[in-house]
Amino acid sequence: MDRRHLLLAGGGALAALPLAAAPRATGGIPVLETYIASRDRFPAAPPPRPGERLRLRRDPARGFDPRSVRVERASGEALGYLPGQPVQILAALMDRGAEAHALAEEGGGLRIYLHLPQAI
């Protein structure tokens, strides 16, 4: 399966996560391996360092993609966006109260972790 797709086999598995997996030491459930898209729109921001924890924020006001998820440093500096197609389920969960963060990996990849509230 391509690294930009859900590690789990589809939305049904993602919805069952509270029953199927416990948060790991990183403070969340790993759900996605992907990359930062639209880096060219933020040329002043240096790329993240491997192991750097990054914030993920919903950006529904982004005109052409209301399911956008913005990638930021802890300081709030924008780095880009998650690619649209593989994050649709993640965006929907974030809209319902779930939180997510990313860890930067070697080679520019990201590993996305999901934090589910008690009731979603």
C-alpha positions in Angstrom: 0.0 0.0 0.0 1.3 3.5 -0.9 2.8 5.4 2.1 0.3 8.2 1.6 -2.7 6.0 2.4 -4.0 4.9 5.7 -2.0 2.2 7.5 -5.3 0.7 8.5 -7.5 -0.9 5.9 -10.1 1.8 5.4 -12.5 4.0 7.3 -14.2 1.1 9.1 -11.0 0.1 10.8 -10.3 3.7 11.7 -13.7 4.0 13.3 -13.0 0.9 15.4 -9.7 2.3 16.8 -10.9 3.0 20.3 -11.6 -0.7 20.7 -8.7 -2.1 18.7 -5.7 -0.1 19.7 -4.2 1.7 22.7 -2.2 4.9 22.5 1.5 4.3 22.2 4.4 6.2 24.0 4.1 9.0 21.3 0.8 10.0 22.7 -1.6 8.7 20.1 -2.6 5.9 17.8 -0.5 5.8 14.5 -2.9 6.0 11.6 -1.2 7.4 8.6 2.2 7.7 6.9 2.3 10.6 4.4 4.3 13.8 3.5 3.9 17.6 3.6 2.2 18.9 0.4 2.3 22.5 -0.7 5.8 23.1 0.8 6.5 25.5 -2.1 3.9 27.9 -0.6 6.0 28.3 2.5 9.5 28.7 1.1 10.8 30.6 4.2 10.1 27.7 6.6 12.9 25.2 6.8 11.9 21.6 6.5 11.2 19.8 9.8 14.0 17.8 11.5 13.5 14.1 11.9 11.8 13.4 15.2 10.3 16.9 15.3 6.7 16.9 16.6 4.4 18.9 14.4 0.9 20.3 15.0 -2.0 19.5 12.7 -4.8 22.0 12.4 -8.0 21.9 10.3 -8.3 24.6 7.8 -11.9 24.4 6.5 -11.6 28.0 5.1 -9.1 26.9 2.5 -11.1 27.6 -0.7 -10.4 24.6 -3.0 -10.2 21.9 -0.2 -12.5 22.4 2.8 -11.0 19.1 4.3 -7.5 20.7 4.5 -5.3 19.8 7.4 -2.4 22.3 7.9 1.0 21.2 9.2 2.7 23.6 11.6 5.6 23.7 14.0 4.9 24.0 17.7 5.5 27.8 17.3 2.7 28.0 14.8 4.9 28.4 11.7 3.2 26.9 8.7 5.0 24.2 6.8 2.3 23.1 4.3 -0.7 20.8 4.2 -1.4 17.1 4.4 -2.3 15.7 0.9 -6.1 15.9 0.4 -7.2 12.4 -0.5 -5.7 10.3 2.3 -6.7 12.7 5.1 -10.5 12.9 4.5 -11.3 10.5 7.3 -8.7 12.2 9.6 -10.2 15.6 8.9 -13.7 14.3 9.7 -12.5 12.9 13.0 -10.8 16.2 13.8 -14.0 18.0 13.1 -15.7 15.8 15.8 -13.1 16.6 18.5 -10.2 14.2 17.8 -6.7 15.7 17.9 -3.8 14.7 15.8 -0.1 15.4 15.6 2.7 14.3 13.3 6.3 13.2 13.8 8.8 14.1 11.0 10.8 11.2 9.6 14.0 10.9 7.6 13.5 11.7 4.0 10.6 14.2 4.5 7.9 11.7 5.6 5.4 12.2 8.4 3.8 9.7 10.7 0.4 10.9 11.9 -0.9 10.0 15.4 -4.6 10.3 16.4 -5.9 11.2 19.9 -9.5 10.1 20.3 -11.7 11.7 23.0 -13.9 9.5 25.1 -16.9 10.0 22.9 -16.7 10.8 19.2 
